[in-house]
């Protein structure tokens, strides 16, 4: 992590776009903020947005703004996030969730093309440094056609990978101590508790560690947190990645041009549906937990479940 921070400090001096990859909860936003902090734009605005959290019909108006009367309810003009980040940094979290139409418009803006606000007649030009992050494999998404290759290369002028916490065992104890000091500095960990923390696989990474420490600090009745105070979830069996992430690429034996492509596509769709419904049943219908296990966003999962219909979802959760 020290090497990663040092690298972020070096690349911060340029205006190159930065793409940060890593698992959910591993600290991608921390690295993104470090890039802004060490940059020549550090005194200018930092604006962040989660592309997965915005409804599809609001993404364009949020990023690019709108004029008064552009649509029902637009009682006044509103600048977009690009304008708010002028001369500063715009952090696009979960950038892999952008729909294709927005990918095209984002690419044009990144290439320096002026744009219109929704309902506007005057072009807007901005000077913004883009830092993006994702927990998805964008290279594979490019191969399967779900993410534009030109946008991927434009965003990833410099790529940084944040390793998961299980690859940074030496970070666990210092981080746990830091979170404990934030919650209750009068408490400490027993040796057994620290060893248990180091043995845990941390599928939720640093975010999970923080939650475990905070909960233990709040509920502990002693000045020392023991192993029994750590409410660690048992290691989960690995869940197969959704088949939609392993669709054959063009030119392969099962590509769309081959004789078996239709059957392969149907089989993959069926496998994908079976996997999603099975994981949803394992989480008792909890969509956020199911999405995390599947490695997809909540919005993507909701879109899939709408395709399957309420009855199929109800039956999977009841089984």
HELIX and SHEET records of a PDB file:
HELIX    1   1 UNK A    2  UNK A   11  1                                  10    
HELIX    2   2 UNK A   28  UNK A   37  1                                  10    
HELIX    3   3 UNK A   56  UNK A   64  1                                   9    
HELIX    4   4 UNK A   81  UNK A   84  1                                   4    
HELIX    5   5 UNK A   95  UNK A   97  5                                   3    
HELIX    6   6 UNK A  100  UNK A  110  1                                  11    
HELIX    7   7 UNK A  138  UNK A  144  1                                   7    
HELIX    8   8 UNK A  149  UNK A  155  1                                   7    
HELIX    9   9 UNK A  165  UNK A  167  5                                   3    
HELIX   10  10 UNK A  169  UNK A  184  1                                  16    
HELIX   11  11 UNK A  191  UNK A  199  1                                   9    
HELIX   12  12 UNK A  205  UNK A  219  1                                  15    
HELIX   13  13 UNK A  227  UNK A  229  5                                   3    
HELIX   14  14 UNK A  243  UNK A  246  5                                   4    
HELIX   15  15 UNK A  261  UNK A  282  1                                  22    
HELIX   16  16 UNK A  287  UNK A  294  1                                   8    
HELIX   17  17 UNK A  298  UNK A  308  1                                  11    
HELIX   18  18 UNK A  310  UNK A  318  1                                   9    
SHEET    1   A 5 UNK A  46  UNK A  50  0                                        
SHEET    2   A 5 UNK A  89  UNK A  93  1                                        
SHEET    3   A 5 UNK A 129  UNK A 134  1                                        
SHEET    4   A 5 UNK A  18  UNK A  21  1                                        
SHEET    5   A 5 UNK A 158  UNK A 161  1                                        
SHEET    1   B 2 UNK A  65  UNK A  66  0                                        
SHEET    2   B 2 UNK A  78  UNK A  79 -1                                        
SHEET    1   C 2 UNK A 115  UNK A 116  0                                        
SHEET    2   C 2 UNK A 123  UNK A 124 -1                                        
SHEET    1   D 2 UNK A 188  UNK A 189  0                                        
SHEET    2   D 2 UNK A 224  UNK A 225  1                                        
END                                                                             
